[in-house]
């Protein structure tokens, strides 16, 4: 449906995602419904998220992977990793990682080993509210953008105020550096450099601050918890399936990989790819349907019925990922389903996997698909093999189960593991 109706635009379910600025809803990338307006926000920074540009961020990602491994290794020496909250560590990594990619510095989540200034708690609380409001979008005007709310909450959403401070800080640093050496030029490496360059305008002060705010807030909010959720899923299913973990480690050890594992190397590891795809399938990041409004041409259905203009339609990634195309064992973690079977030709395998990929809505679809998906892939395909090359993981309580809660993003807790260095 998402791909058939080319005129379809997002519905009002996205309205509550808009941060509050001066008591009103901010014009926000994710909640902009009109296609041309959405494209006007997205297009200037499309290059910052392209495959070619994304690969330039690999050194930044290597720094954070090395830091996480060093911390886990240090805690092993201190005897702290017999009951390690790997879900928390992966989230701390994802938070520091998106900050490092955006600003070339972090808030120090990994160093602290915990949330800082309730930043992650605020993210959770914001999503808790949004998950409620998007089921009845009109309630956003009542509970989030109502002037009465200003008497009880700050005028601006927390992330607007925080992002504004970060932007001013970064601009200040650049100004001082230019004063010291007007001829100096720093190669654009992080996302903010690219956002700032894309927002240049002729009028004073020379750049479009609201646009930079828009791109930066979207980067932080969308790029942290989504990747953390994916990483936690992969970790959980691997430690719940020791036999699959052994197969993965055997593939990794035979590949003579660098440290940290490079993106290029990761693309030559079929079982790693299968494990990641299978974890994505079993635990999609979003647990609610992503609504679209049918355009003027309608959507023709296989039975001859045409879904009329103006109808809200959606598909839930959790339902799609358990269709019969995945087999009768769709509720089980079986990475092998993504590999070529003994009785299957190359063409048959490609066709079967192609159908499974078409049912994957982890990153959305169409013009509103997640622009940062290549950054997500780069992080995930590097950190997962690096961790399993360095450490042997297992559940601290073999009978234990994680706890999940659907707040648009399906968050997970209680992923407690033991880990040991590999010989």
N, C-alpha and C positions, 0 to 999 in steps of 0.2 A: 504493500500500500504506500509506504513512504516514497518509493521510487517511481511508482506508476503515476501519481498525481504531481506533475512537475510544478503546478501552480500552488500546491499546498503550502501553507505557512503555519508556524507554531500557534498554539491556542493560548488563551488567557491563563492557562495553568502555570505559565512561566513568569507571570507578572510578579508574584511574591519573591522571586529571586532578586529583584532589583534592590540594591542597598538604599537606605534612607539618607538623604542629603537635605539639610535644612528642613527636615520634617516631611519631605516629599520623596516620591520614588525617583531614583536616579535613572537617566536613560542608560540602559545597561545592555551590553553585548548579548548576554544569554536570553534576556527577556524581550529583545527587539523582534517584533513579529513580522512587520512588513519586509518582504524579501530584499528590496533594493536598499532599504535603510540598514538591514542586517549586513548586507554585502559591503556597504559603505564603511561599516565599522571593522569588518573582518579583512577586507582586501588589502589595506595598507600594511598589515602585519602578517599577511599570509606567508611571505618569504621567511619570516623568523621561525616558522614551524614546518618548513619544507623538509624533505628527507635530506637534501644536501646540507642545509644549514644545521639541522639537528645533529648531524655527525660532528659538527664543530664544537658541540657542547660536551663531547666525550671526555676531554681532560677534566672538566668540572665534575662530572659524574664519578670519574676515577678517584678524585680527592675524597668524596664523601664515602664511597665504598671502602676505601682504605681505612678511613677513620672508623667506620663501624666495625670492620674486622679487627682492627687494633684494640678497640674497646672490649669486644667480646673475648679476644685472646687474653687481654689483661685481667678480665674478670675470671677467666678460667684459672689463671695463676693464683688468684685470691680465693679460689674455691667457691665462687658465687654462682656458678652456672649449672648447678644440679637442679635448679628450679627457676629457670629464666623466663621472663615474660617476653617471648619473641615477638608477639603481636605488638607490644608497646615499642620495642626496639625498632621494628620495621616502620612503625608510624613516625617515630622520632627521626629516623633516616629520611622518610619521605618529606617531612616538614623542613628539615635542614636542606634537603636536596632542592626543593622548589625555591627556597630563599636564595640558595647559592646560584641556581640557574638564572634567577631574576635579577639579583643584586650583587652577585659575586661575593656575598658574605652571608652568614647565617645568624640566627638568634641564639644558637648554642644548645639546641635540644639534645643532641648526642652527648655533648660534654656534660650537661647537667643530668642526663639519664632520666629526665622527667619533663612534664609540661612546664612552660615558662610563662609567668604572668597570666595563667589561665587562658593562653592563646588557643590551645586545642579544645578546651572546654567551651570557649566562646564559639568556635566553629561548630561543635556539636549542638550547642543550644540554638544557633542560627538555623541549622538544618532541621532540628526538631520542630522549630516554629514553621519553617518553610514547608515541611512535609505535611503539616496540618493545613496550612493555608492553601496549598495547591489543589487540595481536594474540593475546596470551595473558594475559588480565587477572589470572589467579591469580598471575602472577609479580610483581605489584605488592607483595603481602604479603612476598615473598621479597627483592626488590631495592630497594624504596622505603620500606616501612613496617615493616621488620624492625628490632628493637632493636639488632642488631649493626651496622646501617648507621650508627647514631649515633656509633660509635667512629671512623668514617672521614669522616663528613659532619656539618654542623651539625644541631642537633636540629630546627630549623624550616627549611622551604624558604626560599630566599633572598627570594622575593617576600612571604612572610608577615612576615619580619623588617622588610623595607623598608617595606611598607605600614603596619605597626604604628607605625613611627617617623613616617611622614607623617601618620597620623591623630592621633597625640598632638601633633605639631607644630601641626596645624591647630586642634585643640581648645584648645591653649595660647594661640594667637593670638586665638581668639574670646573666651576667658576674660579675657585682658588687656584686650581692647577693651571688653568689657562692664564691667569694673572702672572704666575710664577714663570711660565714658559709658553708664550702665545703660539709658538710653532709646534708644540708637542701634540702628537696625535696618538691616541690609544686605540688599538684595533678593537672593533666591536665584537665582544665575545659573549656577553650575557644578554638576556632578554630585554632588560631595561635599556641598554644601549640601542637596541633595534627599535623598541617602542619610541624612544626619544627621537631617533632619526626619522621615523615614519610620521611623527607629529609636527614636523617643522612647518611653520606658516609664515607669511610675510608680515602679518600684523604683530604688534607688541604683545607678549614678551618674546615672540619668535617661535613659540611652540604651543600646541593645543593641550593644555593641562587636563581638561576633562577627558580627552581621548586617552592620554597616558594613564589617567586614573582608571578608566574603563578597562583597558588592556591589562593593567597590573593587577587589579582586584580579581579579574577573571582568572588570570594566571595562578594567583595564590590560592583562591578558593577552589578552583576546579582541578588544580594540579597536585594537591597534597593528599586529600582523603581518598580520592579515586585510586591513585597509585598505591597508597597504603593498603586499601581494601584488597586490591589485586595481589599484592605481595603477601599479605596475610593468608589469603586463600591458597596460594601455591604452597606456602610453608606448611599450612595445616594439612592439606591433602597428602603432601609428601611424608610428613611425620606419622600420619595415620596409616600410611601404606609403606612399611619398611621394604617390602620386596620391590616396589617401584623405585624407591630411593636407591636401592642397590644397583638397579639397572641403569639409572641416571648416572650414578657415580662411576660406574664402569665405563660408560661412554665418555664422561668428562676426563677420566684419568688416561684413557687411551688416546686422547686428542692432542696431548702435549700443549696445553693452553698457557697463555701468558697470565700475568697477575697485575691488575684485575683482568678478567676475561674481556677480550675486545668484542665489539659489535660484529666485526667481520668473522671472527672465530665462532661466535654464537650462532651464526646463520648456517653453519655446517654441522649442527648437532640436532639430528632429527628427533631423538627421544626427548631432549630438552624442549624443543618446539612443541612436541605432543603433550608433554606434561603441563606446559603453560597454557596451551589452548584448552586442555581438558579442565583445568582449574577455573579458567575464565568461563567455560561453559556451565560448570556446576554451581558457580557462585558469581553471577553477573553483578557488576558494581551497583547498578541502579535496580531498585525493586518495584518501581512504579512505571506505568506505561508513559511513553513520551508522546503527547498528543500533537496531532496535526489537524488543520481545518481544510477540508476538501475544497479544491479550487473550482473554477467555473465549468470545467470540462467533466467534473465528476470522476468517479473511479469505477470502471467496468469490472464486474466480478465474473468468475468462471461460469456461473450459472445463468448469466445474461442480465442480472440485476446491476443497475448502476447506482453507486452510492452518491446521493445528491450533493450539490454545492452547499457549503456551510456546515456539513456534518463533521463533528469531532470524532476522529478515529485514533486508535493507538494500538500498539502491540507491546506486551510485557516480555522483557528479555528472559525472565525466569520460565515463562510458559514456552517460549520459542525454543529454549535450550533443552527442553525435554520432549521434543517431538519424536515421532517414530523414525525419522531419518537417522537418528542416533542409535537406533537399535532397541531391543527389549530391555536392555540393562542401562537405560539412560540416567538412572539415579545413582549409578556407581561410578567411581573414579577409575576409568580405564583409558590411560593415554594411548594404548595400542589402537584404539578405534581410529586414530588420525593417521596411522601408518598403513602402508600397502600390505594387504593380506596375502597369504600364500597362494590362494586361488584367484587372485585379482590381477588383471593386467594394469599397466601403467595408466592407460586411458580410463579404465574403470575406476581406478583409485582417484585420479584427478577429478573425475565427474562426481564421485561420491563425496569427496572432501569439499568440492566446490559447493554442493548443496548445503553442507553443514556450515560452511563459512557464510553463506547467504542468510542463514538463520541467526547469525551473531549480531546482536544489537548492543554489545558492550560499549561501543563508542558512537552509538547512534547511526544515522544513515542520511544520505542526501546532503543538501547544502548546510544543514545544521549539525552535521557530524562533528565530533570532537576535534578541534583543530590541533590539539596537543597530543594526539594519539602516537605520533612517531617519537616524541620525547618519552612517553610512557613505555613504549616498546624498548627504546634504547636503555632506559633504566632497568627494566625488568629482565631483559635478556642478558644484561651484564651482571647484575647483583646476584641473581639466583644461582647461576653456575659457579660464581666466585665463592659464595657461602658454602655450597655443598662440596666444593673442592677442598675448602679449608677445614670444615667441621662435619662431624657426624651428629645428626640430630635425632631426638626421640621424644615422645610425650612423657612429661614428668609423671602423669597419671594415665596409664594406658587405657583405662576405662573412661577417661574424661572426655567431654565433648565441649566444643566451643559454644559461646553464646552469641546469637545474632539478633539484631534488631533493625527493622526496616524504617529508616528515616530518609526516604528517597535514596540515599546511599545506604546499602545494607552493611552496617558496621558489625565487626566481630570483636569479641573479647575472650579471655580465658584460653589463650594459646600458650600454655606453659610447657617449656621444653627443658631437657638436659642437653648439653652439647659437649663434645670432646674433639680435640684436635685430631685430624687424620694423620696417620703415620706416613 
